[in-house]
Amino acid sequence: MSERSRGPLLALRILSAILLAVAGGIHLYLLTVGVGGLLGVLFVLNGIAGLVLAIGELVTRGALLRITTVLGLLFLIASLAALLLALTVGLFGIREVWSFTLVPETVIVESIGIVVLAITTAAVLRRPRGLQTAAG
């Protein structure tokens, strides 16, 4: 497989990893501005998951890459859905407001992340398995 044909997938994987890390990082940052209780615990889990998935997006190959990419997409969908629920009807008794720290930015990052991860997932799943292992 040529470098030219591997380039776009590598770029998508790097961009996906950046967006996953930023989404996770936002949640970890919010712990420093006073988010605590149940929400704080959920943010720690979200932050760790985002960072682990970001690393996985860069270092895995083959079947594990396919799993990691799908999980990254599902992670961002779930994270954005949880925020939108908290903004509208509430989630776990928590009501969020648009003016809270980084809420608009989180919606933007996670929305872009969903689009990028959807494209990355499609690209990863469409590659023949033999090429996945050899070319990443």
N, C-alpha and C positions, 0 to 999 in steps of 0.2 A: 504494500500500500504506500502510495507516495505521500510526502510531507504535505503537499498541497491539499490532498483530500482529508488528511488528519487535522489540518489547521482549524477549520471551522468548528469541529467537534471539541477540540481542545479549548478554543476560545469560549464556546458555550459552557463548558465545564468550569472554566475559571470564573466566568461571569456568574454562573449559578452559585459557586462556592462563595464568592464575594457577597452576593445577596443573602444567602443563608447565614453567613457570619454577621452581616449587618443586622438582620432581623433578630438573631440571637443576642447580639451585642446591645441592641436597644433595650431588650428585656433585662439584661444584666445591669445596664446603666440605670434603669429606673429604680433598682434597689438602692442606689446611692442617693436618690432624691426622696426617700421616705416610703416607698411602696413596701408594705409589710403584710403580716398575717397570711391568710390563705392565698391572696393574690401574690404576695412575695414568694411563697413556695412555688406556685405555678410559674412565676417568672424565672426563678432559678432553673426549674426543669426545662422551660422553653429555651432559655439561654444556652444551657448545656447541650440540648438537642440540636439547636441551630449550629453551634460550633462543631459538634461531632459530625453532623451531616456535611458541613462545609469541608472539613478535613477528608471525610470519606469520598466526597465528590472528586477530590484531587488525587487521592492515592489508590483508589480501588480500580480493578480491571474486571472484565468478563461479566459473569453472572452477578457478582457482588456490586459492580458498577450499576447494573440495571436495577438491582434492589435499592441501592443507595439513592439513585436518581428518582425513582418512584416515591420512596419515603420522603425525600426532600420536597417533592411537589405536594404530597399529602400533608406534610408538616406545615407548609406555608398556607395551604387552603384551610387547614384546621385553625391555625393561629389567626388568620384574617377573619374567619367565620366567628371565632370566639370574641374578637374585638368588636365586630359588627353587632353581635348579639348583646354584648355589654353596653354598647352605645344605644341600642334600641329598646329591648325588653328586659335587659339585665341578664347576668349569668352568675350562677352560684350566689345570688343575693347581691351582686356587685353591679352598680350602674356607673358607666363611664360617661364622660363628657368630652366633646370635641376639643375644648380648650385645655385639657390636661396635657402635661408635658409629653411631647413627641407623638401624640395620637395621630395628627394628620400625616406626619412623616412616616409613621409606622404603616398607615394605610397605603401610602404611596409605595414604600419599599416592598411591602408584601404583595401588593398588586402587580408591580413590575416583576417581582420574583416569581409569581405564579405563571406569568406569561413566559418568562425566560426558562423556568424549569419545565413547563409544558413542552416547549420547543426542544429543550435538551433531552427530555424523556423520550420524545418521539424520535429524535436522532439516534439516541442510544439503543432504543428498542428495534429500530429498523435496520441496524447494522447486522450483517451476518455474524454468528457467534464466533467463528474462527477469526474474523477480523477484529472482534472485540478484544480478544485475548492478546493478539499480536500487536495491534495498533493502539489499544486503549480506547 
